[in-house]
Amino acid sequence: MQTNEILKHVDHTLLLQGATWEEIRQICDDGAKYQTASVCIPPSYIKQASEYVQGKVAICTVIGFPNGYMTTATKAFETKDALENGADEIDMVINIGWLKDKKYDAIENEIRTLKEVCGEKVLKVIIETCLLTDEEKIKMCEIVTRAGADYIKTSTGFSTGGATFADIELFAKHVGEGVKIKAAGGISSMDDAEKFLELGADRLGTSRIIKLIKKEEATGY
């Protein structure tokens, strides 16, 4: 797979707590230069970044991040605020405690509520696979499908593990028609990126792919 084809599937990401505007601006510059699917940045930078990029790259942000245990009303407000500030895509974190408690209707309602706020804008649902059993992952494939979200996403990158090939294979078998897959967390090589795409991922949340390309450009290998 050609590098430029892989980049079309990358959400170029910087969500570290200490991220500065200078670092966010560099992420935006790189996203526009390398034509990534989006740049994924903290909500507080959306307005500034949206004004800066002027449509040259899509702006993605995170909601209920990284723990997911905020109220649905809080997440809905966060989503509305992000969209008003210029976000094009929303990555929300589910309430994992609700999943453990089998409060499936509450989770579905929350996802559906946020999708209603998003309208035509893309909604991705982070389920934090490293904290779940396979049965819970399959249940979330069903819930995300019923709720009408656009993507199911593996991880925040802030818990005990990131995306695995096994999880993407599992998602691909159990998501419904129209639901795409995003692998995120720990994607550290072009080979891994290509493998995730081959297994069924449509998006890759990563900060490292662009760094690898820039290093290759600078060193020649």
Contacts in CASP RR format, 6 or more apart in sequence:
PFRMAT RR
TARGET T0000
AUTHOR 0000-0000-0000
METHOD contacts of the structure
MODEL  1
MQTNEILKHVDHTLLLQGATWEEIRQICDDGAKYQTASVCIPPSYIKQAS
EYVQGKVAICTVIGFPNGYMTTATKAFETKDALENGADEIDMVINIGWLK
DKKYDAIENEIRTLKEVCGEKVLKVIIETCLLTDEEKIKMCEIVTRAGAD
YIKTSTGFSTGGATFADIELFAKHVGEGVKIKAAGGISSMDDAEKFLELG
ADRLGTSRIIKLIKKEEATGY
1 194 0 8 1.000
1 197 0 8 1.000
1 198 0 8 1.000
3 190 0 8 1.000
3 213 0 8 1.000
4 35 0 8 1.000
6 190 0 8 1.000
6 193 0 8 1.000
6 194 0 8 1.000
6 197 0 8 1.000
6 204 0 8 1.000
6 209 0 8 1.000
7 34 0 8 1.000
7 35 0 8 1.000
7 36 0 8 1.000
7 209 0 8 1.000
7 210 0 8 1.000
7 213 0 8 1.000
8 35 0 8 1.000
8 36 0 8 1.000
8 37 0 8 1.000
9 37 0 8 1.000
9 193 0 8 1.000
9 197 0 8 1.000
9 201 0 8 1.000
9 202 0 8 1.000
9 203 0 8 1.000
9 204 0 8 1.000
10 34 0 8 1.000
10 36 0 8 1.000
10 37 0 8 1.000
10 193 0 8 1.000
10 203 0 8 1.000
10 204 0 8 1.000
10 205 0 8 1.000
10 206 0 8 1.000
10 209 0 8 1.000
10 210 0 8 1.000
11 36 0 8 1.000
11 37 0 8 1.000
11 38 0 8 1.000
11 39 0 8 1.000
11 40 0 8 1.000
11 60 0 8 1.000
11 89 0 8 1.000
11 182 0 8 1.000
11 184 0 8 1.000
11 203 0 8 1.000
11 204 0 8 1.000
11 205 0 8 1.000
11 206 0 8 1.000
12 27 0 8 1.000
12 30 0 8 1.000
12 31 0 8 1.000
12 34 0 8 1.000
12 36 0 8 1.000
12 38 0 8 1.000
12 39 0 8 1.000
12 40 0 8 1.000
12 205 0 8 1.000
12 206 0 8 1.000
12 207 0 8 1.000
12 209 0 8 1.000
12 210 0 8 1.000
13 27 0 8 1.000
13 39 0 8 1.000
13 40 0 8 1.000
13 41 0 8 1.000
13 184 0 8 1.000
13 205 0 8 1.000
13 206 0 8 1.000
13 207 0 8 1.000
14 23 0 8 1.000
14 24 0 8 1.000
14 27 0 8 1.000
14 39 0 8 1.000
14 40 0 8 1.000
14 41 0 8 1.000
14 42 0 8 1.000
14 207 0 8 1.000
15 40 0 8 1.000
15 41 0 8 1.000
15 42 0 8 1.000
15 62 0 8 1.000
15 65 0 8 1.000
15 158 0 8 1.000
19 41 0 8 1.000
19 42 0 8 1.000
19 45 0 8 1.000
21 45 0 8 1.000
21 48 0 8 1.000
24 41 0 8 1.000
24 42 0 8 1.000
24 45 0 8 1.000
24 48 0 8 1.000
24 49 0 8 1.000
25 49 0 8 1.000
25 52 0 8 1.000
27 39 0 8 1.000
27 41 0 8 1.000
28 39 0 8 1.000
28 41 0 8 1.000
28 49 0 8 1.000
28 52 0 8 1.000
28 53 0 8 1.000
28 57 0 8 1.000
30 36 0 8 1.000
30 39 0 8 1.000
30 210 0 8 1.000
30 214 0 8 1.000
31 39 0 8 1.000
31 57 0 8 1.000
31 210 0 8 1.000
32 53 0 8 1.000
32 56 0 8 1.000
32 57 0 8 1.000
34 210 0 8 1.000
34 213 0 8 1.000
35 57 0 8 1.000
36 57 0 8 1.000
36 210 0 8 1.000
37 58 0 8 1.000
37 203 0 8 1.000
38 57 0 8 1.000
38 58 0 8 1.000
38 59 0 8 1.000
38 60 0 8 1.000
38 88 0 8 1.000
38 89 0 8 1.000
39 49 0 8 1.000
39 53 0 8 1.000
39 57 0 8 1.000
39 58 0 8 1.000
39 59 0 8 1.000
39 60 0 8 1.000
40 60 0 8 1.000
40 61 0 8 1.000
40 62 0 8 1.000
40 89 0 8 1.000
40 91 0 8 1.000
40 205 0 8 1.000
41 49 0 8 1.000
41 59 0 8 1.000
41 60 0 8 1.000
41 61 0 8 1.000
42 61 0 8 1.000
42 62 0 8 1.000
43 61 0 8 1.000
43 62 0 8 1.000
43 63 0 8 1.000
43 78 0 8 1.000
43 81 0 8 1.000
43 82 0 8 1.000
43 85 0 8 1.000
43 87 0 8 1.000
46 59 0 8 1.000
46 61 0 8 1.000
46 82 0 8 1.000
46 85 0 8 1.000
46 86 0 8 1.000
46 87 0 8 1.000
47 85 0 8 1.000
47 86 0 8 1.000
49 59 0 8 1.000
50 59 0 8 1.000
50 85 0 8 1.000
50 86 0 8 1.000
50 87 0 8 1.000
53 59 0 8 1.000
58 88 0 8 1.000
58 89 0 8 1.000
59 86 0 8 1.000
59 87 0 8 1.000
59 88 0 8 1.000
59 89 0 8 1.000
60 87 0 8 1.000
60 88 0 8 1.000
60 89 0 8 1.000
60 90 0 8 1.000
60 91 0 8 1.000
60 122 0 8 1.000
61 82 0 8 1.000
61 87 0 8 1.000
61 89 0 8 1.000
61 90 0 8 1.000
61 91 0 8 1.000
62 90 0 8 1.000
62 91 0 8 1.000
62 92 0 8 1.000
62 93 0 8 1.000
62 126 0 8 1.000
62 156 0 8 1.000
63 75 0 8 1.000
63 78 0 8 1.000
63 79 0 8 1.000
63 82 0 8 1.000
63 90 0 8 1.000
63 91 0 8 1.000
63 92 0 8 1.000
63 93 0 8 1.000
63 114 0 8 1.000
64 70 0 8 1.000
64 74 0 8 1.000
64 75 0 8 1.000
64 78 0 8 1.000
64 92 0 8 1.000
64 93 0 8 1.000
65 91 0 8 1.000
65 93 0 8 1.000
65 126 0 8 1.000
65 156 0 8 1.000
65 158 0 8 1.000
66 93 0 8 1.000
66 156 0 8 1.000
66 157 0 8 1.000
66 158 0 8 1.000
66 159 0 8 1.000
67 93 0 8 1.000
67 96 0 8 1.000
68 75 0 8 1.000
68 92 0 8 1.000
68 93 0 8 1.000
68 94 0 8 1.000
68 95 0 8 1.000
68 96 0 8 1.000
69 95 0 8 1.000
69 96 0 8 1.000
69 97 0 8 1.000
70 78 0 8 1.000
72 106 0 8 1.000
72 109 0 8 1.000
72 110 0 8 1.000
72 113 0 8 1.000
75 92 0 8 1.000
75 110 0 8 1.000
75 113 0 8 1.000
75 114 0 8 1.000
76 113 0 8 1.000
76 114 0 8 1.000
76 117 0 8 1.000
79 90 0 8 1.000
79 92 0 8 1.000
79 114 0 8 1.000
79 117 0 8 1.000
79 118 0 8 1.000
80 117 0 8 1.000
82 90 0 8 1.000
83 90 0 8 1.000
83 117 0 8 1.000
83 118 0 8 1.000
83 121 0 8 1.000
87 121 0 8 1.000
88 121 0 8 1.000
88 122 0 8 1.000
89 121 0 8 1.000
89 122 0 8 1.000
89 123 0 8 1.000
89 124 0 8 1.000
90 114 0 8 1.000
90 118 0 8 1.000
90 121 0 8 1.000
90 122 0 8 1.000
90 123 0 8 1.000
90 124 0 8 1.000
91 124 0 8 1.000
91 125 0 8 1.000
91 126 0 8 1.000
91 153 0 8 1.000
91 182 0 8 1.000
92 111 0 8 1.000
92 114 0 8 1.000
92 123 0 8 1.000
92 124 0 8 1.000
92 125 0 8 1.000
92 126 0 8 1.000
93 126 0 8 1.000
93 128 0 8 1.000
93 156 0 8 1.000
94 107 0 8 1.000
94 110 0 8 1.000
94 111 0 8 1.000
94 125 0 8 1.000
94 126 0 8 1.000
94 127 0 8 1.000
94 128 0 8 1.000
94 140 0 8 1.000
95 103 0 8 1.000
95 106 0 8 1.000
95 107 0 8 1.000
95 110 0 8 1.000
96 127 0 8 1.000
96 128 0 8 1.000
96 131 0 8 1.000
96 132 0 8 1.000
97 103 0 8 1.000
98 106 0 8 1.000
98 107 0 8 1.000
99 107 0 8 1.000
99 127 0 8 1.000
99 132 0 8 1.000
99 136 0 8 1.000
99 139 0 8 1.000
99 140 0 8 1.000
100 136 0 8 1.000
104 139 0 8 1.000
104 143 0 8 1.000
107 140 0 8 1.000
107 143 0 8 1.000
108 143 0 8 1.000
108 146 0 8 1.000
108 147 0 8 1.000
109 147 0 8 1.000
111 123 0 8 1.000
111 125 0 8 1.000
111 143 0 8 1.000
111 144 0 8 1.000
111 147 0 8 1.000
111 148 0 8 1.000
111 149 0 8 1.000
112 147 0 8 1.000
112 148 0 8 1.000
114 123 0 8 1.000
115 123 0 8 1.000
115 147 0 8 1.000
115 148 0 8 1.000
115 149 0 8 1.000
122 150 0 8 1.000
122 151 0 8 1.000
123 148 0 8 1.000
123 149 0 8 1.000
123 150 0 8 1.000
123 151 0 8 1.000
124 149 0 8 1.000
124 150 0 8 1.000
124 151 0 8 1.000
124 152 0 8 1.000
124 153 0 8 1.000
124 182 0 8 1.000
124 203 0 8 1.000
125 140 0 8 1.000
125 144 0 8 1.000
125 147 0 8 1.000
125 149 0 8 1.000
125 151 0 8 1.000
125 152 0 8 1.000
125 153 0 8 1.000
126 153 0 8 1.000
126 154 0 8 1.000
126 155 0 8 1.000
126 156 0 8 1.000
126 184 0 8 1.000
127 137 0 8 1.000
127 140 0 8 1.000
127 144 0 8 1.000
127 152 0 8 1.000
127 153 0 8 1.000
127 154 0 8 1.000
128 154 0 8 1.000
128 155 0 8 1.000
128 156 0 8 1.000
128 159 0 8 1.000
129 137 0 8 1.000
129 154 0 8 1.000
129 155 0 8 1.000
129 162 0 8 1.000
129 163 0 8 1.000
129 164 0 8 1.000
129 167 0 8 1.000
130 155 0 8 1.000
130 159 0 8 1.000
130 160 0 8 1.000
130 161 0 8 1.000
130 162 0 8 1.000
131 159 0 8 1.000
131 160 0 8 1.000
132 140 0 8 1.000
134 170 0 8 1.000
137 167 0 8 1.000
137 170 0 8 1.000
137 171 0 8 1.000
137 174 0 8 1.000
138 170 0 8 1.000
138 174 0 8 1.000
140 152 0 8 1.000
141 152 0 8 1.000
141 170 0 8 1.000
141 171 0 8 1.000
141 174 0 8 1.000
141 175 0 8 1.000
141 176 0 8 1.000
141 179 0 8 1.000
142 174 0 8 1.000
144 152 0 8 1.000
144 175 0 8 1.000
144 179 0 8 1.000
145 175 0 8 1.000
145 176 0 8 1.000
145 177 0 8 1.000
145 178 0 8 1.000
145 179 0 8 1.000
148 179 0 8 1.000
149 179 0 8 1.000
150 178 0 8 1.000
150 179 0 8 1.000
150 180 0 8 1.000
151 179 0 8 1.000
151 180 0 8 1.000
151 181 0 8 1.000
151 182 0 8 1.000
151 202 0 8 1.000
151 203 0 8 1.000
152 171 0 8 1.000
152 175 0 8 1.000
152 179 0 8 1.000
152 180 0 8 1.000
152 181 0 8 1.000
152 182 0 8 1.000
153 181 0 8 1.000
153 182 0 8 1.000
153 183 0 8 1.000
153 184 0 8 1.000
153 203 0 8 1.000
154 162 0 8 1.000
154 163 0 8 1.000
154 164 0 8 1.000
154 167 0 8 1.000
154 168 0 8 1.000
154 171 0 8 1.000
154 182 0 8 1.000
154 183 0 8 1.000
154 184 0 8 1.000
154 185 0 8 1.000
155 161 0 8 1.000
155 162 0 8 1.000
155 163 0 8 1.000
155 184 0 8 1.000
155 185 0 8 1.000
156 184 0 8 1.000
156 185 0 8 1.000
157 184 0 8 1.000
157 185 0 8 1.000
157 186 0 8 1.000
161 185 0 8 1.000
161 186 0 8 1.000
162 184 0 8 1.000
162 185 0 8 1.000
162 186 0 8 1.000
163 183 0 8 1.000
163 184 0 8 1.000
163 185 0 8 1.000
163 186 0 8 1.000
163 187 0 8 1.000
163 196 0 8 1.000
163 201 0 8 1.000
165 195 0 8 1.000
165 196 0 8 1.000
165 199 0 8 1.000
167 183 0 8 1.000
168 181 0 8 1.000
168 183 0 8 1.000
168 196 0 8 1.000
168 199 0 8 1.000
168 200 0 8 1.000
168 201 0 8 1.000
169 199 0 8 1.000
171 181 0 8 1.000
171 200 0 8 1.000
172 181 0 8 1.000
172 199 0 8 1.000
172 200 0 8 1.000
175 181 0 8 1.000
180 202 0 8 1.000
180 203 0 8 1.000
181 200 0 8 1.000
181 201 0 8 1.000
181 202 0 8 1.000
181 203 0 8 1.000
182 201 0 8 1.000
182 202 0 8 1.000
182 203 0 8 1.000
182 204 0 8 1.000
182 205 0 8 1.000
183 196 0 8 1.000
183 201 0 8 1.000
183 203 0 8 1.000
183 204 0 8 1.000
183 205 0 8 1.000
184 204 0 8 1.000
184 205 0 8 1.000
184 206 0 8 1.000
185 205 0 8 1.000
185 206 0 8 1.000
186 206 0 8 1.000
186 208 0 8 1.000
187 193 0 8 1.000
187 196 0 8 1.000
187 204 0 8 1.000
187 205 0 8 1.000
187 206 0 8 1.000
187 208 0 8 1.000
187 209 0 8 1.000
188 206 0 8 1.000
188 208 0 8 1.000
189 208 0 8 1.000
189 212 0 8 1.000
190 209 0 8 1.000
190 212 0 8 1.000
193 204 0 8 1.000
193 206 0 8 1.000
193 209 0 8 1.000
196 204 0 8 1.000
197 204 0 8 1.000
END
